[in-house]
Amino acid sequence: MSSDSDLLNTRAFVLSLHRYADLSAKIILPYFRRAIEVSNKSGRNFDPVTPADRAAEEEIRRAIIKDWPSHAIVGEEFGYKEGTANYKWILDPIDGTSSFITGLPVWGTLIGLLDGDEPVVGMMNQPFTEDRFWSDGRNAKYRGRTGELQLSTRDCALVNQAILSTTSPELFEPGVETETFNKLRTEVRITRYGMDCYAYCLLAAGHIDLVLEAGLKTHDIAPLIPIIEAAGGRVTSWQGRPVSAGGCVLASGDANLHDQVLKLLNV
């Protein structure tokens, strides 16, 4: 059972999530659907970064250092800042930068907090569509143009009834990863592509049943885990292990479906 101090801390963390989302939105939105500089962070595959990514992360970092000076920070653009506490903030200022630079609204700002390796709270904010998904670790919520509601995943009894999403089949390494994805893709009812963090939030909202991805970093997935789990879903590695550090990720809205898919992936 959570102590009163734990609950007070969690409320404070969630208030911080909302404030950091508001701060970053003011920076990011003026760049969206404008002609902006795009750089490549990778020497092999194109991994875009923009001034919006960098400026937004810098702003959130400044706020965290002021609010929680003992906490560590891990951000996609500026890496690791050590802390003396066990808490660690995880930042991805624009998850889905490829969508961002092509004018597609399926990107979002991810902000999460770990206690050691355990996700505590998390948020995905999309300021252009005004969609905000978050969790305090016990409840998962959505706020948008249609109001505020509690998130809940949906039941899906069988793999052949499921809707699957992944950002792109090109993200799977040739060989085992591609073969594993194709094994699942051929079993499900529908496969949709190109949604990055949005897919996980739509799973939490009960519109998608499965998300399968590979090569994720902690900033890609850790902020989304509390949202999915509080909505009734599961998030693990392809072998069923904790995945807050990233890697090959399976998210499911239905726990029984999750078990079925793990068996399918590991045959």
N, C-alpha and C positions, 0 to 999 in steps of 0.2 A: 504494500500500500504506500502511496506517495505521501511524504510528509508535507506539512503546511509550507515549509520553506521551499520544497521542491515545486509545489504548485505556484508559489509566488514567483520563483525564478522562471518557470515556464511561461507564465503570463508576461513577464518582462521580456523574455526572448521573443515571444510572438509579436509584441508591440514593436520590438526592434526590427523584426522581419518586415512588417508593414512600412515602417519608416524608411528602411533601406530601399525597399521596392519603390517607394515614392520618390526618393532622392535620385535613384538611377533612372527612373522613367523620364524625369525632366531633362536628363542629359541625353538619353538615347533617342527619344522621339524626334528631335529636330534633324537627326541624321537619316531617319528612315525615308526611303523613296526619294533620296536626294543623290546627286553625283558626289561620291566621297572616295577618298583614297582607300585602296584595298591592298594589303600586303600579304605575303605568303610566309607562314611560320615554319613550314616543312620543306626540307630539301628534296623529298621524294614525291609525296602526294600534295595536292593543293589544299592547304589548311588556312583559310582566310582569317585575317584580323583587321579591324578598322579602328579609327580614332574613337568611335562610340564605345567599342569594347573596352579600350584602355581607360578612357575618361570615366566611364561608369564604375569600373572596378576601383579606380583610385578614390572616387568619392565614397563608395561603400567602405573601403578600407579605412579612410580617415574617420568615418563615423564610428566604426567598430573600435578603433584604437582609443577614441575618446570615451565611448560608452563602456567598453569592456577591455581595459588596458592589459589585463593578465591573460586574455584569451589568445590562442594561436589563430592564424589565418592561412588558408590555402586557397589561392585564386588561380584561375586558368591563365591569366595574362602576366601576373607578377609573382607567382610562386608562393613560397612558404615564409611566413613570419612566425618566429617562435613565441611561445607564451609560457607562463609559469603555472597556469591552471590546467585542468584536464580537458577543458572545452576547446573546440576547434571550429571556427567558422569556415564554411565551404562556399566558394563564389564562382559562378559562371555568368558574367555580365550579359552575354548574348549567347545562349545555347541555340545553335541553328544559324550561325553567321552566314552560311551559304544561302539560306532562305532570306535572311535580312538583306543581303546585298543584291538579291534578285527581286526584291519587292514583295516577296511572299510573306504573309502574316503568321507563319507557323514557326516562330522563334519565341524565346522567352528568357527572362532573367531568373536564374536559379540561385537561391540563398538557403543554406542549411546550417545546422549546428550539430556537431558530434560531441558526445561525452565519451572520451576515449575513442573507441571504434563504433560506438552505438549511436545511430541517428536519433536526435531528440526532437527537433522541429524542422520544418522545411516549407519552402514556398516556390511556386512558379508564377511569375507575373508577366503578363503580356499587355503592355500599356496601350498599344494601338487598337486592339480589339476590346480592351477593358476587361479582360479575363484574368482573374486572380484565383489561384488554387493554393491552399495551405493546410498545415496540420500542426496541432500542438502535441502530437504524439498519442492523443486519445480520440480526437475527432478530426475529420477531414472536411474542409469547407470550400465552397466556391462563392465568389462574388463577381457579378458582371452586370450587363445591361438588363438582365431579367431578374435581378435581385440577388439575394443570398440564400444558399441552400446547403444542406448536409450532403456530402458525397457518399455514395455507396456503390460498390461494384455489383455486377449482375451475376446470376447463376448461369453456368454453361456446363452442361453435364458431359458433353462429348467433344473430342477434338474436332470431329468432322462438322460440328456446328459452330466452331469458333471463328472469330474475326481476328486476324493476326496483323501486326504492324511492325515494320522495321524502317529505319531511316533510308537505307539503300542497300541492295544486295552487294554493291561494290565494296562495302565496308568490311565484309567477311573475307578473311584471307583464303586464297585458293587452297584446296585440299580439304582438311577436316572441317574447318569452319563453314565453308561453302556447302559441303556435303550435308552437314548437320542442318543448316538453314533449309536447304532444298527438301530434306527429309520431312521437316515440319510443314513447309509451304505446300507440299503436295497432299497433305492430310487435312488441312483446314478448309473452311468454306470460302473465305475471302482473305486476300492479302492486300494491304494498303501501304504505300511508301511515302517518305518525305516529310514526316512530322516532327522529328527530333523529340524534344521534351513534351510536346503537345500530346503525343501518343500515350505517354504514361498517365497524363492527367485525364485524358478521355477514357482510359481504362478505369481510373478511380471513379469517374463519373458514370460508369456503366454502359459505355458506348462501344468499347473494344474489349476483347477477351484476353489477348496475348500480345506481349511485345518481346521480341527476341533481337538482341544486339550483341556486338563483339567489339573489343578494343576500347571500351569506355574507361575514362578516368574517374577519380572520386568526385570531381566537380560535375560530371555528367549525370551521376546517378544518386549520390548521397542525399541531396536535398529532396529528391522525389520519393525516397523510400518511406518516410513518415506519412506522406499523403496517401500512398497506395495501401500501406498496411492499416492505417486508421480507417480507410474506406472498406476494408474487408479483404484486400488482396494479399498476394505474396510476391516477394522479390528475392531471388537467389541467383547464385551462379548456375551454369548449366549442369553442375554436379550437385546442386542443392545446398551449397554452402553460403555463408554471409558474403555480401558483395558490396559493402559500402566503400571499399577501396577501388572498385571498378573491375574491369575484365569482361568476361562473357556473361551477359545478363539475361535472365528470363523473368518476366513479370506476368502475373496471371491475376484475373479478377476472382476466380473460383479456386479454392484450395484443392478440391478433388481434381480439377482440370490440371492444376500445376503438377500434381503427382503423376498424372497420366503422361504429361509432356516430358517430365524428367525421365520417365521410363523409356519413352520413344527416343529421346535424344541420346540415351546411353546404351541402347541395344548394340 
